[in-house]
Amino acid sequence: MRLRVNLSQLAAALSVLLLAAGCQLLGVGERNLLENPGFESGREGWSWREHSPHWSDFEIVDAPVRSGRGAAHLSLRHGPEDAPRSTGIFGVVQEIPPDVVPERVGGWYRVDRWEKSDPRAHLYLQFVAIVWGDPRTPEIVNPKRPPRNLENYQLRYYLAGAARPAFQLLNGVVLLVSPELPQLGQWKHFEVSLKDDLQEYWDVVPEGHEYIRLLFEARWDRLPPGASIAAEVTFDDLYAR
């Protein structure tokens, strides 16, 4: 896994200025590639990695919401009384068909609780984009020694809570959006330039792939036995353009 500071944050900074001026972040007539992006239709269009032992489900709530009547809420809990669980992932997932590669992905999150009893544990928010089924994947990941049976390459954006990766991935690049702890009780906007970043860090635009999986997560890694985690995170008004 390669760690990079994301140089495309000028666009995000401009978005913040537009927000302060009360302007729309998304251009008029632009199509949001996400189904049910504001969770107004409940869970429709969204899933979670239910077959993974590390994942837990999300819930739809009517408060807090940034707009409308719904949002996706993630309630992270683990205590000394629970069976050891080094990794816990909570999030919402949607897949983009291969006919388009999103130029921008973003949205809003809110954190209302953020606690860990052991400083060695990694507790953070991230957005992940995984390109599945690009036939060039082995050569993209390692042109000199293409790994066998590798099906995807990834960009992993650390939105808050972590300044360094908790683990290494051969096929993953980590981009630091913000290493700071999240501010409690406030809606926070984020946006990344996905297509440009794929070109910059993997030197490709996906072609011939099956889909691009987008994951909006709150998670912990390397939680020592007996340690505890408690966090409340909400996502709303997500978009892919």
C-alpha positions, 0 to 999 in steps of 0.5 A: 500500500502506498501512502500519499497526501491527496493533492486534489484538495484544491477542488474540495477547498473551492467546494467549501467556499461555495458552501459558505456562499450558499451555492450548490455543490453539484451543477444544474443538470448533473446526474447523480450516479448513486441511487437513493443518495439521501436515503429518502427511500430507506435502504433502497440501492444500498447494501453492506458486506454481509458475508464478511466477518468484519462487517456490521449492518447500518440503519436508516434514521430520521434524525440526525439528517442533513436534509430530507427525512432519512440518513444512514447511521452507523453505531460502532460498539465493542467492549471488554465483554465482547469476543475479541474483534481486531477489525470492525467495519460499518458502512454503506455500499453501492456499485457504479456500472462500467459505462462511466467513471465518476469524476467526483464523489462526496457527501456529508458525514456527522460524528456524535460520539468518538471514543476508544479506550486504547490509543493503539487502536485505529478508529477512522472514517474512510471512503473507498473506491474499488475497481473490479474486473479491469483485465489489466489489474495485475499489470496496473498494480505491479508492471514488473511482477504482475501478481496472479489472480488479482481482481481489483485495485483501490483508492482509500481516502482517510476522511478523519481520525487516522494519519497513517494506514493500519495495514498494508495492501498491495493493490491499495493507495491511501490518500489523506483527506484529513488526519484530524479527529472528527468534530462532534455534532457537526455536518462535515462535507467531503469531496474527492476527485476520483477519476483524476486520482485514479490517473495520478496514482494508478496511471489509468482510467478504468476500462473493461471493468465490471463495476466500481464499488463505492464504500462509505465507512467508519471502522476500527483496526488493531483493537487490542483484546479487552479494549473498547470502542464507541462511535456514532456516525451518520452519512447523508446526501452522498453523490457520485458525478 
